[in-house]
Amino acid sequence: MILDAFEREDKILAPEAAHARNSRGRRQPEREYPVRTCYQRDRDRIIHCKSFRRLKMKTQVFIAPDGDHYRTRLTHTLEVMQIARTIARALCLNEDLTEAIALGHDLGHTPFGHAGERALNEIYGSFRHNEQSLRVVDVLEKDGQGLNLTEEVRSGILNHSGNLANITLEGEVVQLADRIAYVNHDTDDALRAGLIRDRDLPQEAVAVLGSTNSKRINAMILSVLEASQDLRGIRMNRREYQAMDELRNFLFARVYRTPEAVAQEERLKLRLHRTFDYYTQHPELVPGYVDGADVRRAVCDYIAGMSDGYALKIFAELGMGL
């Protein structure tokens, strides 16, 4: 027996969850099918798009790391998805919507992680990776056609950063899962790289969350489930949230913004400035550029979509190293 996807949602989802039958729909209406809901189709469109595949060659934190086991933007995305689905399942929220948002949330991220994002923001004037992720799915994918995703997925992608407001609880789940994921895996990668040692971690945070990566993730997830069971919003208990924030602040001081990291970012900015200037002077070299289009926007999109390896190749062609 094939169970209608909408009937299945009615049986297992909480009333507060985003039910596919109640979706706000797509910008361009499409026929929907009973086997796969609109959120399942959005998830599949994201998985099969080029921007998703390029995430495997984009930096999470460490630029050109010497080792195979450091996170990339793709593995970060998968860890966010796993944490978000765990939370959504336990709270009887829509796992398909949660998964689609998680898989799409960083599609617009630049090469070289947040260093690349800050560089493009400085060069272009206003660049945020969450806004670029929405631009990818709305405009850039499929040779300018976009993916025509549902409003719920679009909102979750745009509003996954900071304290932006989501229109669904599933979007709030991804927003918090993103922070849980990067705080923990960036700690793990920094330990692997030898930048920090276990004894360097803030001990009050360790006492609350645990002494290993898996214990800390588990503690944070359980805290979210306990605090959010009334489904009036997705949040974490104050004790664990403060411990997570303490660990995040530690990472900024000891990993993200060390003198070495800042110096590398300055070198990167210089090269991206030169790359941006070169392509604005030669827009005919930008794939898909059409005469009369906004040159700066086209070059910004082109650079943001580059993988680390492709950007390094361009640097070399322009006579620059990293």
Secondary structure, DSSP 8 states (H G I E B T S, - for coil): ----HHHHHHHHS-TTS--GGG---BSS-----SSS-HHHHHHHHHHTSHHHHHGGGSBSSSSS-SSS-S-BHHHHHHHHHHHHHHHHHHTT--HHHHHHHHHHTTTT--TTHHHHHHHHHHHHS---HHHHHHHIIIIIHHHHT----BHHHHHHHHT-STT---SSHHHHHHHHHHHHHHHHHHHHHHHHHTSS-GGGS-HHHHHHH-SSHHHHHHHHHHHHHHHHTT-S-----HHHHHHHHHHHHHHIIIIIT-HHHHHHHHHHHHHHHHHHHHHHH-GGGSTT--TTS-HHHHHHHHHHH--HHHHHHHHHHTT---
